[in-house]
Amino acid sequence: MNEFAAREHAVSILAAAIHAVQPANLLPQYLKVGIREKFIDKESLYNTSGNTYVIGAGKAAAAMALVTEQLLGDHIKEGLVTTKYDHSLATKKIRIIEAAHPVPDQQGVSAVTETIQLLKKVTTNDTVICLISGGASALWCDVPEGITLPEVQRLFDQLIRSGASIAEINTVRKHLSAIKGGQLIRRCNGARVHALIISDVPGDDLSVIASGPTVADHTTFTDACEVLHRYQLWAHLSVAIKQYLEEGRNGQRAETPKPGDPLFKQTSNTIIGSNSMALEAAAAHATAIGYHTEIDPHFVTGNAEEAARQLVQKALAYKGPLPVCLLQGGETTVQVKGKGLGGRNQHFVLAALQAIQGSVDQSRTSKLTILSGGTDGTDGPTDATGAIGDRHTLDRAAEATLNLGTYLADNDAYHFFQRTNSLVITGPTQTNVMDIMMAIIEK
């Protein structure tokens, strides 16, 4: 085995996880095509008299649209999906709009406007296929009346940096939108709506994924206000946003539709891809290339530094057969206080390296490789999907006299791993099921 084998294996295990949740591998199970029939999750399209429209948003939306076209062909009347910049693909019947993520831009606002215009053509006899994946909360951005886009951009950026969970962030997003939190269904004119969803949230909570545009919402304006107070953001809000949210809390604005609302009687929501599926594929590949494997059954959430230390501790305490690949999935948070560049996965690995440096068990840490990567191919505002940390990373850091703690404090993991040749770069993957973290221990 060459000295970089564990690194190469870690990257291949991540690649296997990503491959398993590609739209091309997921959608054919739900959009079936035969000589005499085409149906969505067992409901025949030929048993309906209306047209089929396709809408959607997310980092996987373009790939989902392309596969949907290949499966349903001319049965699609018209379609429009929104995806992240540089994620578009060559579709024929479904138009693709690119927009910004994670902080929305005017393209995202235009995408919502055009999606709503398309839905005005829909009747009660029609079918709407809604293709949803992670990232849609930012890519579909509608700005409430009286509020400006820069005000929304500033708030969303502050929320992302605050350390709030995705559920908390999306609680706020739902209540500054006219389509999120189930409100998109109000635009569908009583048509049948089939939402096919690739999950990017812990627990696969339908109401949180993409801010739940097709799902009843249990959160309220009051909840949104409480999130903003909890993370000390209320004082930084614009007057217009404060007024809008306070009016909602006081019952002066319509709430998002709640569970039990008959609005959803013609709507189905189906998760077709998830982090669990990706982890199972990762474990299968790791086993095939010679590793014992363990999958942590609990999704990893919360502070990235604490989660990284826990993975290192778990690896150091491991007593089973070697070599082993310890796998876990989820989505951590980082409270950004520095001025550097990075993402939660790179920050996770940098924190893990700090824990490794501080360990007294150097015989085990010298055989330890940590990888954390986003299945979407993007980690924060960088071109990397994540990073690898191992003895080679630490050796290169020592040679370059890099102070790991300084980079960690400045939230500058990207430049640390760039200088130690330890970034993982995949490019856009056309899917998104949160993050994969692993610890490989060699013999």
Backbone torsions as a table, in degrees:
resi	resn	phi	psi	omega
1	MET	NA	128.9	179.5
2	ASN	-74.4	162.2	-171.1
3	GLU	-67.4	-17.4	179.2
4	PHE	-103.7	11.9	-175.2
5	ALA	-59.2	-43.0	-177.5
6	ALA	-61.9	-38.7	176.3
7	ARG	-60.9	-49.1	-178.7
8	GLU	-62.7	-40.1	178.8
9	HIS	-65.6	-41.6	-180.0
10	ALA	-59.7	-43.6	179.6
11	VAL	-65.4	-39.3	-179.8
12	SER	-69.1	-32.3	177.3
13	ILE	-67.8	-41.9	175.3
14	LEU	-62.0	-41.8	180.0
15	ALA	-61.8	-38.6	178.7
16	ALA	-64.9	-38.3	178.3
17	ALA	-63.2	-45.0	-179.0
18	ILE	-65.2	-41.7	-178.9
19	HIS	-60.6	-37.7	-175.4
20	ALA	-65.7	-24.7	-176.6
21	VAL	-111.7	27.3	172.0
22	GLN	-73.1	140.3	177.5
23	PRO	-51.8	-34.6	180.0
24	ALA	-64.0	-25.0	178.4
25	ASN	-93.8	-14.5	-174.8
26	LEU	-102.4	-49.5	-171.1
27	LEU	-63.5	-36.2	-179.6
28	PRO	-58.2	-18.5	177.3
29	GLN	-75.4	-17.3	-174.9
30	TYR	-118.8	-25.5	176.0
31	LEU	-110.5	89.8	-174.2
32	LYS	-90.8	142.2	180.0
33	VAL	-128.0	128.4	175.4
34	GLY	-132.6	-178.9	-178.6
35	ILE	-62.7	-38.2	-175.3
36	ARG	-117.4	5.7	-178.3
37	GLU	-151.1	151.4	170.7
38	LYS	-137.9	130.1	-178.9
39	PHE	-145.9	157.9	179.3
40	ILE	-108.5	112.4	176.6
41	ASP	46.6	50.1	174.6
42	LYS	82.4	-4.4	176.3
43	GLU	-97.6	119.0	-176.1
44	SER	-70.7	132.6	175.4
45	LEU	-76.4	-22.6	-179.1
46	TYR	-78.9	-10.5	176.5
47	ASN	-88.4	4.8	-179.8
48	THR	-115.7	149.6	-176.7
49	SER	-93.2	-9.9	-173.5
50	GLY	-95.0	-170.5	-179.8
51	ASN	-92.3	164.4	176.0
52	THR	-114.9	123.9	177.4
53	TYR	-113.9	151.2	179.8
54	VAL	-124.7	126.5	173.2
55	ILE	-131.1	173.1	176.0
56	GLY	160.6	173.5	179.4
57	ALA	-160.1	154.1	177.4
58	GLY	138.6	170.7	-179.9
59	LYS	-66.8	-24.1	178.7
60	ALA	-97.8	3.3	-170.7
61	ALA	-61.9	-39.4	-178.8
62	ALA	-65.4	-45.6	179.0
63	ALA	-65.2	-38.7	177.5
64	MET	-64.2	-39.3	178.8
65	ALA	-65.7	-42.2	-179.1
66	LEU	-62.4	-45.1	179.3
67	VAL	-66.7	-39.0	178.1
68	THR	-61.1	-41.7	175.4
69	GLU	-60.3	-45.4	-178.4
70	GLN	-62.7	-32.8	-176.8
71	LEU	-86.0	-36.8	-174.7
72	LEU	-105.6	-17.7	173.6
73	GLY	51.9	-131.0	-174.9
74	ASP	-69.6	-7.0	177.3
75	HIS	-68.4	-16.9	177.7
76	ILE	-81.5	124.1	178.2
77	LYS	-76.2	-48.1	-177.8
78	GLU	-165.6	156.5	179.4
79	GLY	-158.3	158.8	178.4
80	LEU	-154.8	122.9	175.2
81	VAL	-127.7	159.4	-177.7
82	THR	-121.4	132.4	179.5
83	THR	-137.9	177.6	-177.2
84	LYS	-75.5	153.0	175.4
85	TYR	-52.0	139.8	179.6
86	ASP	70.5	15.8	177.2
87	HIS	-111.7	0.2	-176.0
88	SER	-68.7	150.5	177.0
89	LEU	-130.0	167.0	-174.5
90	ALA	-83.7	85.8	175.2
91	THR	-93.0	165.1	-177.4
92	LYS	-110.9	-43.6	-174.8
93	LYS	-106.0	-24.3	-178.9
94	ILE	-103.3	116.9	-179.1
95	ARG	-76.9	145.9	-178.5
96	ILE	-119.9	130.2	173.4
97	ILE	-111.3	134.9	175.5
98	GLU	-99.6	144.4	-178.9
99	ALA	-147.6	177.6	-174.2
100	ALA	-87.4	151.0	175.6
101	HIS	-151.4	138.5	7.8
102	PRO	-89.5	-15.4	176.9
103	VAL	-93.0	121.9	-173.0
104	PRO	-68.0	163.4	176.4
105	ASP	-136.8	-174.6	-177.2
106	GLN	-62.8	-30.2	177.3
107	GLN	-62.0	-38.2	177.5
108	GLY	-65.9	-37.9	176.9
109	VAL	-64.5	-44.7	178.8
110	SER	-63.3	-36.3	180.0
111	ALA	-62.5	-41.1	178.4
112	VAL	-65.9	-44.6	179.5
113	THR	-57.8	-44.8	-177.9
114	GLU	-72.1	-33.2	176.3
115	THR	-64.7	-43.5	178.4
116	ILE	-63.6	-38.0	177.6
117	GLN	-63.5	-40.5	178.0
118	LEU	-63.2	-41.7	-177.6
119	LEU	-67.3	-18.2	176.2
120	LYS	-66.0	-19.0	178.2
121	LYS	-81.9	-15.1	-173.3
122	VAL	-77.9	139.7	176.9
123	THR	-118.3	175.2	-179.2
124	THR	-65.5	-19.9	179.2
125	ASN	-84.7	-7.3	-173.1
126	ASP	-92.0	168.7	176.2
127	THR	-121.0	133.7	175.9
128	VAL	-114.0	120.4	172.1
129	ILE	-95.1	121.8	-178.3
130	CYS	-111.4	114.3	-176.4
131	LEU	-98.0	111.0	-171.8
132	ILE	-120.8	135.3	172.6
133	SER	-147.3	170.1	-178.5
134	GLY	-55.8	145.1	-178.1
135	GLY	103.3	-15.0	-175.9
136	ALA	-65.9	-26.3	-179.4
137	SER	-59.9	-36.3	178.4
138	ALA	-89.3	-37.1	-175.0
139	LEU	-69.5	-35.1	172.5
140	TRP	-95.2	97.2	-177.0
141	CYS	-120.7	115.7	172.6
142	ASP	-115.5	135.2	-174.6
143	VAL	-101.2	121.1	-179.2
144	PRO	-58.2	150.6	178.5
145	GLU	-58.0	134.7	179.5
146	GLY	90.7	-6.8	178.8
147	ILE	-115.5	145.7	-179.4
148	THR	-99.5	157.8	177.7
149	LEU	-60.2	-45.0	178.2
150	PRO	-57.3	-33.9	177.9
151	GLU	-66.2	-42.2	178.1
152	VAL	-67.1	-43.7	178.9
153	GLN	-57.8	-45.4	-178.9
154	ARG	-62.6	-43.6	179.3
155	LEU	-64.1	-46.7	-178.2
156	PHE	-62.7	-38.9	177.9
157	ASP	-63.7	-42.1	178.6
158	GLN	-65.1	-39.6	178.1
159	LEU	-62.1	-44.5	-179.0
160	ILE	-61.2	-37.2	-177.2
161	ARG	-84.1	-9.7	-171.1
162	SER	-77.8	-19.8	-172.8
163	GLY	94.0	3.3	177.8
164	ALA	-65.8	149.2	177.5
165	SER	-73.4	164.8	179.4
166	ILE	-63.7	-34.8	177.8
167	ALA	-64.4	-40.6	178.8
168	GLU	-67.8	-43.6	178.8
169	ILE	-60.0	-44.9	-176.9
170	ASN	-73.2	-22.3	172.5
171	THR	-61.4	-41.7	177.7
172	VAL	-69.7	-45.6	-178.6
173	ARG	-57.8	-41.5	-179.5
174	LYS	-59.2	-34.1	-174.1
175	HIS	-96.1	12.2	168.6
176	LEU	-125.3	37.8	-175.0
177	SER	-150.2	155.6	175.7
178	ALA	-109.3	5.2	178.3
179	ILE	-125.6	-22.9	-178.0
180	LYS	-80.0	170.2	-179.4
181	GLY	60.8	40.6	177.1
182	GLY	84.5	-5.7	-173.4
183	GLN	-74.1	-16.9	176.4
184	LEU	-60.3	-34.2	-177.8
185	ILE	-63.6	-28.4	175.8
186	ARG	-61.4	-21.4	-178.0
187	ARG	-91.3	-3.5	-170.5
188	CYS	-97.0	5.8	170.3
189	ASN	55.5	34.0	176.8
190	GLY	79.1	7.7	179.2
191	ALA	-70.8	161.3	170.6
192	ARG	-70.6	130.8	180.0
193	VAL	-121.3	123.2	175.9
194	HIS	-113.5	108.1	176.8
195	ALA	-94.3	121.0	176.8
196	LEU	-107.3	119.8	-161.5
197	ILE	-125.9	130.7	169.6
198	ILE	-100.4	116.8	-171.4
199	SER	-82.3	137.4	175.5
200	ASP	-128.5	27.2	179.9
201	VAL	-128.9	149.2	177.5
202	PRO	-59.4	134.1	179.0
203	GLY	79.5	-0.7	178.2
204	ASP	52.8	41.8	-179.8
205	ASP	-70.7	111.3	-176.5
206	LEU	-58.6	-31.5	-177.7
207	SER	-76.0	-12.2	-179.4
208	VAL	-101.3	-37.1	-178.4
209	ILE	-56.3	121.8	179.1
210	ALA	57.8	23.2	-175.2
211	SER	63.2	25.9	170.6
212	GLY	51.4	56.6	-177.7
213	PRO	-64.8	-22.5	-177.8
214	THR	-115.0	16.2	-171.9
215	VAL	-127.3	139.2	175.4
216	ALA	-56.1	143.4	-173.2
217	ASP	-113.2	126.9	179.7
218	HIS	-93.5	-4.9	-180.0
219	THR	-90.4	164.1	-174.2
220	THR	-131.7	172.2	173.2
221	PHE	-58.3	-37.5	178.1
222	THR	-61.1	-42.3	177.3
223	ASP	-60.7	-42.8	-179.7
224	ALA	-61.2	-43.9	178.8
225	CYS	-62.9	-39.8	-179.3
226	GLU	-65.1	-37.5	176.9
227	VAL	-60.6	-45.5	-177.6
228	LEU	-66.3	-35.1	174.8
229	HIS	-70.5	-39.8	-176.6
230	ARG	-59.3	-36.5	-177.8
231	TYR	-103.5	22.1	175.4
232	GLN	53.7	39.4	179.7
233	LEU	-104.3	-15.7	-174.8
234	TRP	-57.6	-42.1	-177.3
235	ALA	-66.4	-19.6	-177.5
236	HIS	-95.1	-1.9	-179.0
237	LEU	-71.6	152.9	172.5
238	SER	-69.3	157.6	178.1
239	VAL	-57.9	-40.0	-177.2
240	ALA	-64.8	-41.6	179.5
241	ILE	-68.9	-42.5	177.1
242	LYS	-57.2	-46.7	-178.3
243	GLN	-62.5	-42.9	-178.8
244	TYR	-61.2	-48.2	-177.7
245	LEU	-68.6	-37.7	178.4
246	GLU	-66.7	-37.8	175.8
247	GLU	-63.0	-39.3	176.8
248	GLY	-65.4	-42.8	179.6
249	ARG	-63.6	-31.4	-179.1
250	ASN	-88.7	6.3	177.0
251	GLY	81.6	13.8	-179.2
252	GLN	-89.6	-6.6	176.1
253	ARG	-128.7	148.9	-178.1
254	ALA	-65.3	134.8	175.8
255	GLU	-76.0	165.2	170.5
256	THR	-66.3	149.4	179.8
257	PRO	-65.7	139.0	-172.6
258	LYS	-101.5	165.5	176.1
259	PRO	-53.5	137.6	-178.0
260	GLY	94.5	-8.6	179.3
261	ASP	-66.6	127.0	179.8
262	PRO	-62.9	-10.9	176.0
263	LEU	-52.0	-31.0	-172.1
264	PHE	-96.2	10.7	-174.3
265	LYS	-66.5	-21.8	179.2
266	GLN	-104.7	15.2	-174.6
267	THR	-114.3	134.2	172.2
268	SER	-122.5	143.7	178.3
269	ASN	-125.4	121.9	-176.3
270	THR	-128.0	122.9	174.1
271	ILE	-81.2	120.9	-177.7
272	ILE	-106.1	-14.9	179.6
273	GLY	-147.8	145.1	-176.1
274	SER	-153.6	168.7	176.9
275	ASN	-61.6	-36.9	179.7
276	SER	-60.4	-41.5	177.3
277	MET	-61.9	-41.8	180.0
278	ALA	-65.2	-40.1	179.0
279	LEU	-64.7	-40.4	178.7
280	GLU	-62.6	-40.5	178.4
281	ALA	-67.2	-39.0	177.6
282	ALA	-61.7	-43.9	-179.9
283	ALA	-64.3	-40.1	179.4
284	ALA	-62.5	-43.1	179.6
285	HIS	-67.9	-42.5	179.3
286	ALA	-59.8	-41.2	177.7
287	THR	-63.3	-41.2	-178.4
288	ALA	-64.3	-28.1	-179.3
289	ILE	-100.5	13.4	167.9
290	GLY	107.3	10.8	-179.2
291	TYR	-102.0	143.8	160.9
292	HIS	-71.7	150.2	-176.9
293	THR	-133.9	149.5	171.1
294	GLU	-138.7	132.2	175.0
295	ILE	-108.3	124.0	175.2
296	ASP	-68.8	122.7	-177.4
297	PRO	-72.8	-10.9	-177.7
298	HIS	-100.4	131.6	176.2
299	PHE	-68.1	139.6	-179.4
300	VAL	-87.0	122.5	177.3
301	THR	-136.0	178.3	176.4
302	GLY	85.4	-164.6	-173.5
303	ASN	-58.7	127.2	-176.0
304	ALA	-63.2	-38.2	-178.1
305	GLU	-66.5	-43.1	178.9
306	GLU	-65.8	-42.1	179.1
307	ALA	-62.9	-37.7	179.2
308	ALA	-66.3	-43.1	178.2
309	ARG	-62.4	-37.5	179.4
310	GLN	-64.9	-39.1	178.7
311	LEU	-66.3	-41.5	178.4
312	VAL	-63.3	-43.5	178.1
313	GLN	-60.9	-41.0	178.6
314	LYS	-62.8	-41.9	179.8
315	ALA	-65.7	-40.7	-179.4
316	LEU	-69.0	-28.2	-178.5
317	ALA	-89.0	-7.4	-175.5
318	TYR	-63.3	131.5	-176.9
319	LYS	-118.7	4.1	-175.3
320	GLY	-83.2	-170.2	-177.9
321	PRO	-69.1	151.0	179.0
322	LEU	-117.8	155.9	-4.1
323	PRO	-73.8	156.2	-177.0
324	VAL	-136.6	150.3	174.2
325	CYS	-121.6	112.1	178.3
326	LEU	-94.2	117.8	-173.3
327	LEU	-111.8	145.2	172.6
328	GLN	-153.8	159.5	-178.7
329	GLY	-137.5	163.6	178.2
330	GLY	151.1	-152.5	-179.1
331	GLU	-154.7	114.6	-179.4
332	THR	-90.3	175.9	177.1
333	THR	-126.7	153.7	177.9
334	VAL	-132.0	127.8	172.7
335	GLN	-88.0	109.9	-173.7
336	VAL	-81.5	116.3	178.6
337	LYS	-117.7	-21.1	-179.0
338	GLY	-92.4	-172.8	-176.9
339	LYS	-116.2	13.5	-177.0
340	GLY	-83.6	-165.5	-176.6
341	LEU	-123.7	139.2	178.4
342	GLY	169.6	-167.3	177.7
343	GLY	-150.2	175.3	-173.9
344	ARG	-63.8	-34.3	-179.4
345	ASN	-70.0	-43.2	177.2
346	GLN	-65.0	-39.9	178.2
347	HIS	-63.6	-40.2	177.8
348	PHE	-57.7	-49.8	-176.6
349	VAL	-67.6	-37.5	178.5
350	LEU	-64.1	-40.4	176.4
351	ALA	-65.8	-36.9	177.1
352	ALA	-63.6	-40.9	178.0
353	LEU	-62.8	-37.5	177.6
354	GLN	-62.6	-41.0	177.7
355	ALA	-65.6	-38.5	178.5
356	ILE	-64.9	-43.3	178.4
357	GLN	-58.2	-37.2	-176.3
358	GLY	-85.5	-1.7	-178.0
359	SER	-79.6	144.9	176.5
360	VAL	-87.1	-12.9	-177.6
361	ASP	-90.8	70.9	-176.7
362	GLN	-70.1	-21.6	177.4
363	SER	-66.4	-35.2	178.8
364	ARG	-83.2	-42.8	-176.4
365	THR	-65.6	-27.1	178.7
366	SER	-68.9	-16.1	179.6
367	LYS	-106.5	10.9	-171.9
368	LEU	-105.1	133.0	175.4
369	THR	-125.1	127.9	178.4
370	ILE	-112.8	132.3	173.4
371	LEU	-132.4	139.1	170.4
372	SER	-137.5	129.0	-177.3
373	GLY	-146.5	147.2	175.4
374	GLY	-82.2	135.2	-179.3
375	THR	-71.8	-10.1	178.3
376	ASP	-87.7	-6.5	179.5
377	GLY	86.4	1.3	-178.6
378	THR	-133.1	131.1	177.1
379	ASP	-121.5	106.2	-176.3
380	GLY	62.8	-159.2	-179.2
381	PRO	-84.5	50.5	-177.4
382	THR	-130.2	172.3	177.1
383	ASP	-92.4	5.4	-179.3
384	ALA	-99.5	152.4	173.9
385	THR	-93.6	-15.3	-178.9
386	GLY	168.5	-152.1	-177.0
387	ALA	-154.4	165.0	174.3
388	ILE	-118.4	138.1	174.4
389	GLY	-125.4	125.8	178.7
390	ASP	-156.9	-170.2	-177.9
391	ARG	-62.8	-31.7	178.8
392	HIS	-66.7	-39.5	177.3
393	THR	-60.9	-46.2	-178.8
394	LEU	-66.8	-36.9	177.6
395	ASP	-63.1	-44.3	-179.7
396	ARG	-67.5	-35.9	177.6
397	ALA	-64.3	-39.9	179.0
398	ALA	-65.8	-41.8	179.6
399	GLU	-62.4	-35.2	-178.5
400	ALA	-92.5	5.0	-177.5
401	THR	50.5	48.7	177.9
402	LEU	-89.9	130.1	177.5
403	ASN	-89.4	105.9	-175.5
404	LEU	-57.5	-45.0	-178.0
405	GLY	-61.3	-35.8	178.8
406	THR	-65.6	-43.8	178.6
407	TYR	-64.8	-38.6	-179.9
408	LEU	-66.0	-44.7	-179.0
409	ALA	-65.1	-30.0	-178.4
410	ASP	-92.2	8.6	-177.5
411	ASN	51.9	44.4	-174.3
412	ASP	-119.6	43.1	-177.7
413	ALA	-61.3	-34.7	-176.5
414	TYR	-57.0	-48.5	-176.6
415	HIS	-71.6	-29.3	174.0
416	PHE	-62.8	-49.9	-176.7
417	PHE	-74.3	-27.6	174.6
418	GLN	-63.6	-42.8	-178.2
419	ARG	-75.3	-18.5	178.6
420	THR	-105.3	11.2	178.0
421	ASN	54.3	46.1	-175.6
422	SER	-128.2	16.0	173.8
423	LEU	-75.3	147.9	171.2
424	VAL	-108.3	117.8	-176.9
425	ILE	-123.9	118.3	-179.6
426	THR	-112.5	-20.3	-168.7
427	GLY	77.9	174.7	-179.4
428	PRO	-55.9	131.7	-177.0
429	THR	-99.0	-12.2	-178.1
430	GLN	67.5	24.3	171.3
431	THR	-150.8	179.1	-177.9
432	ASN	-170.9	102.1	177.3
433	VAL	-130.1	46.6	-178.7
434	MET	71.2	-150.1	-170.6
435	ASP	-114.3	155.4	173.7
436	ILE	-117.4	126.4	175.6
437	MET	-117.8	145.9	178.6
438	MET	-149.8	152.3	170.6
439	ALA	-123.8	120.4	175.8
440	ILE	-104.0	129.5	176.6
441	ILE	-117.0	120.3	179.9
442	GLU	-82.6	167.4	176.7
443	LYS	-68.2	NA	NA
